[in-house]
Amino acid sequence: MNKRTTKRLLVGLGLAMVTVVLAACSNTTVTENSTGFWDRGIIYNVAQFILWLSKVFGGGNAGVGIIVFTLLIRILIFPLSYISIKSMSKQQEIAPQLKELQKKYSSKDTETQTKLREETQKLYSKEGINPVMGCLPMLIQMPFMLALYQAIYRTQELQAGRFLWMNLAKPDPTWIMPILAALFTLLTSLTSTMAQPTRTTMNWVMVGISPLMILFMGASFPSALALYWVVTNAFSLAQTFLLQNPFKAQRQREEKERQERERQRALRKAYKRALRK
């Protein structure tokens, strides 16, 4: 995992923590009489939308509304996720070229570092890579997660909601949802890592850290948020397999290596024939 990818993962985990912390800053009940863009315009309408979804799809069960709400979010941002994953895959493919540039321009003086940035940008442009796209889907999800969290804490109908054995406004007493959320996070991270052409110690560290953070947050905050993480991470796992199938990626790499070996063998044979002539 290169430094850019590592930073992106750390930023994502940091944003998740910041979101949850900020969400707890206000706990006043939100109603149709609330004012302000965030309270009345966002939180109240998100809560009403979830309640409407629960009536349409789950006979009034708020947990079903949260599941449908989560799936809608993931479907809406799927095109961005697709672009993000493809961009990250391309970055992995050109990692050796980036390392060569870093070696070539290893001096820390301003002129050399400017040249390194220019050459890196040229390489990105040549390969059609936009580094910003890697973080965009993750950033887009943050307001939805914050709105969902506050909608649960600050809407009486959702506070009273139940799903299966859980009170949606309280942590899951059985830890089943947090464990499932952590498990899906682990499988998604593992699948994504296995699809990468090169893997480092930092890859495996992040594979371990992400599920532990989700487990801790899922066990500490309302079960509705853990339910959100279960659904969104299960969707992420399916999406990762669809777009980054590690077994397919491995076969493609092996085929590419085979073709390269055959090309090199053909060049050597041609060179020997030329020498004999």
Salt bridges, closest charged atoms under 4 A:
ASP39 OD2 - ARG154 NH2 2.94
GLU119 OE2 - LYS115 NZ 3.44
GLU119 OE2 - LYS122 NZ 3.56
GLU255 OE2 - ARG258 NH2 2.39
GLU260 OE2 - ARG263 NH2 2.91
GLU262 OE2 - ARG258 NH1 2.37
